[in-house]
Amino acid sequence: MENRNIWVYDIEQFKNFHCSTWLNIDTQETKVFIISIFQNDYQEYRDFCYSGIKGIGFNNLSYDYPLLDYLFTIIGNSPLGKINKHLYLESQRLINSETPKFNRIKNPIFDQIDVFAISHFDNKNKRTSLKQLEIVLELENVEDIPYKYDEEILLLEQQEKILSYNYNDVYATYQYFLKIIHKIRLRQSIKNNTNLDCINWSDSKIGEQLFLLEYCKTTGENPYEVSKLRTHRDSVKISDILYPLAFKLPHLQNLYNTLKSLVIYNDAKDNENIEHKLAYKVIINDLELDIKKGGIHGSLKGIFKENKTHCIIDIDVASLYPNLYIFLKAVPEHLNIEAFLKTAIGLVKWRTDNKALIKSDKEAKSISDTYKLGLNAVYGNFKSMFSWLYDIACTFKVTINGQLFLVKLLEMLSEIPDCKVIQANTDGITVYINREQVNLFKQTYKQWEKEFGKTLEEVDYEQMWIRDVNNYFAKTKEGKIKYKGAYVPDLKSDSVPNPYNKDYSNQISVLACIDYFINGSDPLTYIKNCQDIRRFSLKERCNRGDTFILHSFDGEKIIKSDIGRTVRFYVAKSHKRLVKQYGKGTTSQIVKGYNIEIINRLPSEFPNDIDYSYYLEETRKLIDEIEDTRSKKQKQKYKNVNQLNLF
């Protein structure tokens, strides 16, 4: 068996105890190193880390490796008591750092792969802990560390519990590594072809730097010098960036004229008003559209099904943002327009011309994925002051015109008889249309494609169940189910590229709702037939400084137990309730009115105390959001929960 000497690792640091566990990804061999009152593995530890290994971790760039580097390059083999004293202080500094990226070591002893950084979990909108990830991956054990880090570890029993926890984190990191190994292989390919040290970069950073390299190939400029450029603006006159459009409907022309009169000021005070300035509501053929800075959204609610006379057609703009900034020539003022557009068009053309090859050839797919990262990164970086692409005028030029182009398409479609727009969002439209009007519909959107330089991709749906534009599920003519928002039942069904930072709690209610609509099943029967406790699990996570308290009734008194910051549980006919404690102050009950059972370690047998009334009511809520057919009396029936009123 090949042994590439690549190890997944994780460190635990207490006041007087240090340990690390290592798992070889090829041989599955494990190694454990301990520095404590029980033993001192310093020399073996050091020899191992200097033996040419490679390390994979979760946030290891900002925590685990800097702590190791501190141990081997700063502290050295000091007296045993002093090693952990210094390591603990450094560990706390790293944990509490407000700028964790500055903790990273430029020239590590051994190569690092950080699945946390690769997944961009250091972004505030995607922040995800390893414990949360363990729950999303449905691992058997998601227990929190059994001791506080400021405790002293004085017993071998304590050491064994910490080592068990330490191994569990390594195993979880390894499982996630397997999920994203394709991303790491792509980064290795990019590094080999470009010399970019990009193994631990997020997709957006790789894309930005790739586009920079391609742009500089065209201009002959030095990438380092170009990377320092920015266009700073005090304000943006919307009239300067608007594409010339004429609307037939007066209220749409009024919207266009209103936008044309706006000036956006680039300061903190006006930033608070941008959301308001760029927020409008318009109605086209009974469909109310919300137009905001982030996009355009509108949807009807209910069930739509094709029949002999009508069909459902969805059209989406392919590669929306790259096509918009190319068509609009939205180029930062400090860059060469011709070179920028030549770069973007070249990347798009290569991907378009090689579509067939990409499906069959791994190398071609790798190149295509690389170019896709480059194209997609451009738009987002128009508004980033840390990027060489920074120019907020480009952001507004792309977003506002993109919205207006879609409004124009909606206006054009409104002239087609018996064509109802079911929903519209930033990059597409779904219609319920008379089959006799389909040819006219296609002619109309083809005309729009030609006028605005876009390509629309078409999907035919058999049926759609819609709560709103962000929450629905639909069945295609081929029988595939598309899920979105609250109706995504589990990780594998999510169409989002990187869904691991999401919460898939209470999957059984979502599954029961979907089966009710698609197969006409009885929700309670469906729920009771499920024998997989993971489908019933719910997840809660609290911030640092807060904790969860389990209230248990032993027949005489209530016992309160601190169970940590991450909890997986199911709603049960038990004598336990879950309470979140905020610091040392206020509290709030989780799943108010219901009792629970903790399953941070999954049970070996399916439990017999599940409170099905909770899951049925949650299912009915999901159903009612689409099809509200219950009377108030029926709704109350499911709320009459038969449980002990203990607290």
C-alpha positions in Angstrom: 0.0 0.0 0.0 1.2 3.5 -0.9 2.3 5.6 2.1 2.6 9.3 1.2 3.3 10.2 4.8 0.2 12.4 5.0 -1.5 12.6 8.4 -4.7 14.2 9.7 -4.0 15.7 13.1 -5.6 17.6 15.9 -4.3 19.1 19.2 -5.8 19.5 22.6 -4.2 21.9 25.1 -5.0 22.2 28.8 -3.2 24.0 31.6 -1.0 21.0 32.4 -1.7 18.6 29.6 -0.9 18.6 25.8 -1.8 15.9 23.3 -2.1 15.4 19.6 -3.5 12.5 17.6 -2.4 11.7 14.0 -4.1 9.5 11.4 -2.3 8.3 8.3 -4.7 8.7 5.3 -3.1 5.8 3.4 -2.4 3.2 6.1 -4.9 4.3 8.8 -2.1 4.1 11.3 -2.5 6.3 14.4 0.1 8.0 16.5 -0.5 9.9 19.8 1.9 12.3 21.5 1.5 13.5 25.1 3.3 16.0 27.2 1.8 15.8 30.7 2.5 14.8 34.3 2.2 11.2 33.1 4.7 11.2 30.2 6.8 13.4 28.0 6.9 12.4 24.3 8.7 15.7 23.3 11.7 14.1 21.5 9.7 11.5 19.6 7.1 14.1 18.8 9.7 16.5 17.4 11.4 13.8 15.4 8.1 12.8 13.8 7.2 16.4 12.8 10.6 16.9 11.2 10.5 13.6 9.3 9.0 15.0 6.1 5.4 14.5 6.9 2.4 16.5 5.5 -0.4 17.5 7.8 -4.2 17.9 7.3 -6.3 19.7 9.9 -9.3 21.8 10.7 -8.2 25.4 11.3 -4.7 24.1 11.7 -3.2 27.1 9.9 -4.4 29.4 12.6 -4.3 27.2 15.7 -2.9 23.7 15.7 0.2 24.3 13.6 1.2 27.7 15.2 1.0 26.0 18.6 3.2 23.2 17.3 5.7 25.7 15.8 5.7 27.5 19.1 6.5 24.2 20.9 9.4 23.2 18.6 11.0 26.6 17.6 10.4 28.8 20.7 9.9 26.7 23.9 12.0 23.6 23.0 12.4 20.8 25.5 12.0 22.9 28.6 11.3 21.5 32.1 8.1 19.5 31.9 6.0 21.9 34.0 7.0 24.9 32.0 6.2 23.4 28.6 2.5 23.2 29.2 2.4 26.5 31.1 3.8 28.3 28.0 1.7 26.2 25.6 -1.5 26.9 27.4 -0.9 30.7 27.4 -0.1 30.6 23.7 -3.1 28.4 23.0 -5.4 30.9 24.7 -3.8 33.8 22.7 -4.4 31.9 19.5 -8.0 31.1 20.4 -8.9 34.6 21.5 -7.1 36.4 18.6 -9.3 38.8 16.7 -7.1 38.3 13.6 -6.5 34.6 13.4 -5.0 34.8 9.9 -2.1 36.7 11.4 -1.3 33.6 13.5 -0.3 31.7 10.4 3.3 30.6 10.0 4.9 31.4 6.7 7.5 28.6 6.5 6.1 25.7 8.5 8.2 22.7 9.5 5.9 20.5 7.4 3.3 21.2 4.6 -0.2 22.1 5.8 -3.6 21.4 4.3 -6.4 23.2 6.1 -9.9 22.0 5.2 -11.4 24.9 7.3 -9.6 27.5 5.2 -10.3 25.7 1.9 -14.0 25.7 2.7 -13.9 29.4 3.6 -15.3 28.6 7.0 -13.3 31.5 8.3 -15.8 33.8 6.5 -18.3 35.2 8.9 -21.2 34.2 6.7 -20.0 30.6 6.4 -18.4 30.1 9.9 -18.7 26.5 10.9 -17.2 24.6 13.8 -15.9 21.0 13.6 -18.7 20.0 16.0 -21.3 21.5 13.7 -19.7 19.7 10.8 -19.8 16.4 12.6 -23.5 16.7 13.0 -24.0 17.6 9.3 -21.9 14.6 8.4 -24.1 12.5 10.7 -21.2 11.0 12.6 -21.9 8.6 15.4 -20.2 10.7 18.1 -20.4 14.5 18.3 -19.7 14.8 22.0 -18.1 18.0 23.3 -14.8 18.0 25.2 -15.5 16.7 28.7 -13.4 19.2 30.6 -12.8 23.0 30.6 -9.5 24.0 29.1 -8.4 25.8 32.2 -8.8 22.6 34.3 -5.7 20.7 35.4 -5.6 17.1 34.2 -4.5 15.0 37.2 -6.0 11.5 36.5 -5.3 8.9 33.9 -9.1 8.5 33.5 -9.2 12.2 32.4 -6.4 11.7 30.0 -8.2 8.7 28.3 -11.4 10.7 27.9 -9.4 13.6 26.3 -7.6 11.2 23.9 -10.9 9.7 22.9 -12.3 13.1 22.2 -9.1 14.0 20.3 -9.3 11.0 18.1 -12.9 11.7 17.3 -12.0 15.1 16.0 -9.3 13.7 13.9 -11.7 11.1 12.5 -14.3 13.8 11.7 -11.6 16.0 10.0 -10.6 12.9 7.9 -14.2 12.3 6.9 -14.6 15.9 5.8 -11.3 15.7 4.0 -12.7 12.8 1.9 -15.7 14.9 1.0 -13.7 17.8 -0.4 -10.7 15.9 -1.8 -11.7 17.0 -5.3 -11.1 20.6 -4.2 -7.7 19.7 -3.0 -6.8 17.9 -6.2 -8.0 20.9 -8.2 -5.8 23.2 -6.1 -2.8 20.9 -6.6 -3.4 21.0 -10.3 -3.6 24.8 -10.3 -0.4 25.0 -8.2 1.5 22.7 -10.6 0.3 24.8 -13.6 0.7 28.3 -12.2 3.1 28.1 -9.2 0.4 29.8 -7.1 0.7 28.6 -3.5 -3.0 28.0 -3.4 -3.6 24.7 -1.6 -5.3 26.5 1.4 -7.0 29.3 -0.5 -10.8 29.6 -0.8 -12.5 29.3 -4.2 -12.9 33.1 -4.4 -9.3 33.9 -3.7 -8.1 31.3 -6.2 -10.5 32.7 -8.8 -9.3 36.3 -8.2 -5.6 35.4 -8.5 -6.1 33.2 -11.6 -7.9 36.0 -13.4 -5.1 38.3 -12.4 -2.5 36.0 -14.0 -4.5 35.7 -17.2 -5.1 39.4 -17.3 -1.4 40.1 -16.9 -0.5 37.6 -19.6 -2.5 39.8 -22.0 -1.1 43.1 -20.8 2.4 42.0 -20.0 2.2 43.8 -16.7 3.6 42.6 -13.4 0.9 40.8 -11.3 2.3 42.2 -8.1 2.1 45.8 -9.3 -1.4 45.3 -10.7 -2.6 43.7 -7.5 -2.0 47.0 -5.7 -4.4 48.9 -7.9 -7.8 50.1 -6.8 -10.4 52.6 -8.0 -11.8 54.6 -5.0 -15.0 56.6 -5.5 -16.8 59.1 -3.3 -20.0 58.4 -5.2 -21.6 56.7 -8.1 -24.2 58.4 -10.4 -26.6 55.7 -11.5 -27.3 57.6 -14.7 -23.6 57.0 -15.6 -23.9 53.2 -15.4 -27.5 52.5 -16.6 -27.9 50.6 -19.8 -30.4 52.4 -22.2 -33.7 50.7 -21.9 -37.3 51.6 -22.8 -40.3 50.0 -21.1 -43.9 49.9 -22.4 -45.5 49.7 -19.0 -45.6 53.2 -17.5 -44.8 52.0 -13.9 -41.7 50.2 -15.2 -40.5 53.2 -17.1 -41.0 55.3 -13.9 -38.9 52.8 -12.0 -36.1 53.2 -14.6 -36.3 57.0 -14.4 -36.2 56.9 -10.6 -33.1 54.8 -10.6 -31.5 57.1 -13.2 -31.8 60.0 -10.8 -30.1 58.3 -7.9 -26.6 59.0 -6.6 -25.0 56.5 -4.3 -22.4 57.9 -1.8 -19.6 55.6 -0.8 -19.4 56.4 2.9 -20.5 54.7 6.1 -23.5 56.9 6.6 -24.9 56.4 3.1 -24.2 52.7 3.2 -27.0 52.4 5.7 -29.4 54.0 3.1 -28.3 51.9 0.1 -30.6 49.1 1.0 -33.5 51.5 1.1 -32.5 53.5 -2.0 -32.3 50.3 -4.1 -35.4 48.6 -2.7 -38.6 48.7 -4.9 -41.7 46.7 -5.4 -43.3 46.3 -8.8 -46.2 44.3 -10.1 -46.3 42.6 -13.5 -49.3 40.6 -14.4 -50.3 40.0 -10.7 -46.8 38.9 -9.7 -45.3 41.2 -7.1 -41.5 41.6 -7.4 -39.1 42.7 -4.7 -36.2 44.5 -6.2 -33.3 45.0 -3.8 -29.6 45.5 -3.8 -29.0 41.8 -3.7 -31.3 40.8 -6.5 -34.9 40.4 -7.7 -37.4 38.0 -6.2 -41.1 37.3 -6.6 -43.2 34.1 -6.4 -46.7 32.8 -6.4 -47.6 30.3 -3.7 -49.2 26.9 -4.1 -49.1 23.8 -6.3 -48.6 23.9 -10.1 -49.0 20.8 -12.2 -48.7 20.3 -15.9 -51.7 19.0 -17.8 -53.0 18.5 -21.4 -53.4 22.2 -22.0 -50.6 23.8 -19.9 -46.9 23.1 -19.1 -44.3 24.5 -16.7 -41.1 25.9 -18.1 -38.1 27.2 -16.2 -35.5 29.4 -17.9 -32.2 30.4 -16.2 -29.4 32.7 -17.4 -26.2 30.6 -17.9 -23.2 32.1 -16.1 -25.1 35.2 -15.1 -22.5 37.5 -13.6 -19.6 36.8 -16.1 -22.0 37.4 -19.0 -23.3 40.6 -17.4 -19.9 42.2 -16.8 -18.7 41.2 -20.3 -21.9 42.5 -22.0 -22.0 45.7 -20.0 -18.2 46.2 -20.2 -18.1 46.6 -16.5 -14.4 47.0 -16.0 -12.6 48.7 -13.1 -11.4 52.1 -14.2 -7.8 51.4 -13.3 -7.6 48.4 -15.6 -7.3 48.1 -19.4 -10.8 47.5 -20.8 -9.7 45.5 -23.9 -7.4 43.3 -21.9 -9.9 42.6 -19.2 -12.7 41.7 -21.7 -10.3 39.6 -23.8 -9.4 37.7 -20.7 -13.0 37.1 -19.6 -14.3 36.3 -23.1 -11.3 33.9 -23.6 -12.1 31.9 -20.5 -15.8 31.7 -21.3 -15.1 30.7 -24.9 -12.8 27.9 -23.8 -15.4 26.4 -21.5 -18.1 26.7 -24.1 -16.1 25.2 -27.0 -15.0 22.3 -24.8 -18.2 21.3 -23.2 -18.2 17.8 -24.7 -14.5 17.2 -23.8 -15.0 18.4 -20.2 -17.5 15.6 -19.6 -15.1 12.9 -20.6 -11.6 14.2 -19.9 -10.4 14.7 -16.3 -7.7 17.2 -17.4 -10.2 19.3 -19.4 -12.6 19.3 -16.5 -9.8 20.5 -14.2 -9.0 23.4 -16.6 -12.7 24.2 -16.9 -13.2 24.3 -13.1 -10.2 26.5 -12.8 -11.6 29.0 -15.4 -15.0 28.9 -13.7 -13.4 29.9 -10.4 -11.7 32.8 -12.2 -14.8 34.0 -13.9 -17.0 33.8 -10.8 -14.6 35.6 -8.6 -14.6 38.8 -10.6 -18.1 40.1 -9.7 -17.8 39.6 -6.0 -14.4 41.3 -5.8 -15.7 44.5 -7.5 -16.9 45.5 -4.0 -13.9 44.3 -2.0 -11.4 46.9 -0.9 -8.8 44.1 -0.5 -9.0 43.2 -4.2 -7.2 44.5 -7.3 -10.7 44.4 -8.9 -12.2 47.0 -6.5 -14.5 49.5 -8.1 -18.0 49.9 -6.7 -19.3 51.4 -9.9 -18.9 48.0 -11.5 -20.9 46.3 -8.7 -23.8 48.7 -9.2 -23.5 48.5 -13.0 -23.8 44.7 -12.9 -26.5 44.4 -10.3 -28.9 47.2 -11.3 -28.7 46.5 -15.0 -29.0 42.8 -14.5 -32.2 43.3 -12.5 -33.6 45.7 -15.2 -32.8 43.2 -17.9 -34.9 40.6 -16.1 -37.7 43.0 -15.6 -37.6 43.7 -19.3 -38.0 40.0 -20.0 -40.9 39.8 -17.6 -42.6 42.7 -19.4 -42.1 41.0 -22.8 -43.5 37.8 -21.4 -46.5 39.6 -20.0 -47.7 40.2 -23.6 -48.1 36.5 -24.2 -51.7 35.3 -23.7 -52.3 32.6 -21.0 -48.7 32.8 -19.8 -48.5 33.1 -16.0 -45.1 33.8 -14.3 -45.0 31.5 -11.3 -41.7 32.9 -9.9 -38.8 35.1 -10.8 -35.4 35.5 -9.2 -32.1 37.2 -10.0 -31.1 34.7 -12.7 -34.3 33.1 -14.0 -38.1 32.8 -14.5 -40.6 30.0 -14.3 -43.9 30.1 -16.2 -47.1 28.2 -16.3 -48.1 28.5 -19.9 -50.7 27.3 -22.5 -49.0 24.7 -24.7 -50.3 26.6 -27.8 -48.2 29.7 -26.7 -44.9 27.8 -26.1 -43.5 28.7 -29.5 -44.3 32.4 -29.0 -42.7 32.1 -25.5 -39.5 30.7 -27.0 -39.4 33.3 -29.8 -39.8 36.0 -27.1 -37.0 34.9 -24.9 -34.7 34.2 -27.9 -35.3 37.8 -28.9 -34.3 38.9 -25.4 -31.2 36.6 -25.5 -30.1 38.3 -28.7 -30.7 41.8 -27.4 -28.9 41.4 -24.1 -26.2 38.8 -25.0 -27.4 36.1 -22.7 -28.1 32.4 -23.0 -31.1 30.9 -21.2 -31.1 27.3 -20.1 -34.5 25.6 -20.2 -35.9 22.9 -17.8 -39.4 21.4 -18.1 -41.2 20.7 -14.8 -44.0 18.2 -14.3 -45.0 19.7 -11.0 -43.9 22.4 -8.5 -44.8 22.9 -4.8 -44.0 26.5 -3.8 -43.9 28.4 -0.5 -42.0 31.3 -2.0 -39.1 31.9 -4.4 -36.5 30.6 -2.0 -38.4 27.7 -0.5 -39.9 25.1 -2.8 -39.4 21.7 -4.5 -40.1 20.7 -8.1 -40.2 17.5 -10.1 -38.7 17.6 -13.6 -40.1 15.8 -16.6 -37.3 13.3 -16.2 -38.4 12.5 -12.6 -35.6 14.4 -10.8 -36.5 16.4 -7.8 -35.1 19.8 -7.2 -35.2 21.1 -3.6 -34.6 24.6 -2.2 -34.6 26.3 1.2 -36.8 24.8 3.9 -37.7 21.9 1.6 -34.1 20.5 1.2 -34.4 17.2 3.1 -30.7 16.4 3.6 -27.1 17.1 2.7 -27.0 14.9 -0.4 -30.2 16.6 -1.8 -28.8 20.1 -1.6 -28.0 21.7 -4.9 -25.8 24.3 -3.3 -22.1 23.7 -4.2 -20.8 23.7 -0.6 -23.7 22.9 1.7 -21.7 21.8 4.8 -22.3 25.0 6.8 -26.1 24.5 6.7 -28.4 23.0 9.3 -30.3 19.9 8.3 -32.2 19.5 11.5 -35.5 17.5 11.6 -35.2 15.9 8.2 -38.1 13.6 8.9 -40.6 16.4 8.8 -39.3 17.7 5.5 -39.3 14.1 4.0 -42.8 13.5 5.3 -44.0 16.8 3.7 -42.4 15.9 0.4 -43.8 12.4 0.3 -47.3 13.7 1.2 -47.3 15.9 -1.9 -45.6 13.6 -4.3 -47.0 10.2 -3.2 -50.1 11.2 -1.2 -48.9 9.5 1.9 -50.2 10.1 5.4 -47.6 12.2 7.3 -47.9 10.5 10.6 -47.7 7.0 9.1 -44.6 8.1 7.1 -43.0 9.5 10.2 -43.7 6.4 12.3 -42.4 4.1 9.6 -38.9 5.7 9.7 -36.5 3.8 11.9 -33.4 6.0 11.4 -32.9 8.3 14.5 -30.7 10.6 12.5 -33.7 11.8 10.6 -35.3 12.9 13.8 -32.2 14.7 15.2 -32.1 18.5 15.8 -28.9 20.5 16.2 -28.2 23.5 18.4 -25.0 25.5 18.8 -24.3 28.5 21.1 -21.7 31.2 21.1 -18.6 31.2 23.2 -19.4 32.2 26.7 -22.9 30.6 26.5 -23.8 27.0 27.2 -26.6 24.5 27.2 -28.1 23.2 30.4 -30.0 20.0 30.6 -32.9 20.0 33.1 -33.6 16.4 34.2 -36.4 15.3 36.6 -35.4 12.2 38.7 -38.8 11.8 40.3 -38.1 14.2 43.2 -36.1 17.1 42.0 -34.7 18.8 38.9 -31.1 18.2 38.2 -29.2 20.7 36.0 -26.2 19.6 34.0 -23.9 21.7 31.8 -23.7 19.8 28.5 -21.5 22.2 26.5 -22.0 24.4 23.4 -23.0 21.9 20.8 -25.9 19.5 21.2 -27.7 16.9 19.0 -31.1 15.7 20.3 -34.5 14.5 19.4 -37.9 15.5 20.8 -39.0 12.8 23.3 -41.5 11.7 25.8 -38.9 12.1 28.5 -38.3 14.0 31.7 -35.7 16.3 30.2 -35.7 19.8 28.8 -33.0 21.8 27.0 -32.2 25.3 28.1 -29.7 27.8 26.6 -27.9 29.9 29.1 -26.5 33.2 27.9 -23.4 33.9 29.9 -24.4 33.9 33.5 -27.6 35.8 32.8 -30.9 35.0 30.9 -32.0 31.6 29.7 -34.4 30.3 27.0 -35.9 26.9 26.4 -35.0 25.1 23.2 -38.0 23.5 21.4 -40.3 25.3 23.8 -43.1 23.2 25.3 -41.4 19.9 24.5 -39.1 17.5 26.3 -36.0 16.1 24.6 -33.3 13.4 24.7 -29.6 14.1 24.0 -28.0 11.9 21.3 -24.5 13.4 21.0 -23.6 9.7 20.7 -26.1 7.9 18.5 -27.9 5.1 20.3 -27.4 1.5 19.1 -31.1 0.9 19.0 -34.0 3.0 17.7 -35.6 4.7 20.7 -39.1 4.0 21.8 -39.9 7.4 23.4 -40.0 9.7 20.3 -42.7 12.4 20.6 -44.3 12.0 17.2 -46.7 14.9 17.9 -43.8 17.4 17.5 -42.6 16.0 14.2 -46.2 15.8 12.9 -46.9 19.4 13.8 -43.7 20.5 12.1 -44.6 18.5 9.0 -48.1 20.1 8.9 -46.5 23.6 9.1 -44.4 22.8 6.0 -47.5 21.5 4.2 -49.6 24.5 5.3 -47.0 26.9 3.9 -47.9 25.5 0.5 -51.4 24.2 0.9 -53.3 25.5 3.8 -56.4 23.3 4.0 -56.7 22.8 7.8 -59.2 24.5 10.0 -58.1 26.2 13.2 -59.6 23.2 15.1 -57.5 20.7 13.1 -54.4 22.8 13.7 -55.0 22.9 17.5 -55.4 19.1 17.5 -51.8 18.6 16.7 -50.7 21.0 19.5 -52.5 19.1 22.2 -49.3 17.4 23.2 -49.6 14.6 25.7 -46.5 15.2 28.0 -45.7 15.8 31.6 -45.7 19.4 32.6 -42.5 19.2 34.8 -41.0 22.6 34.6 
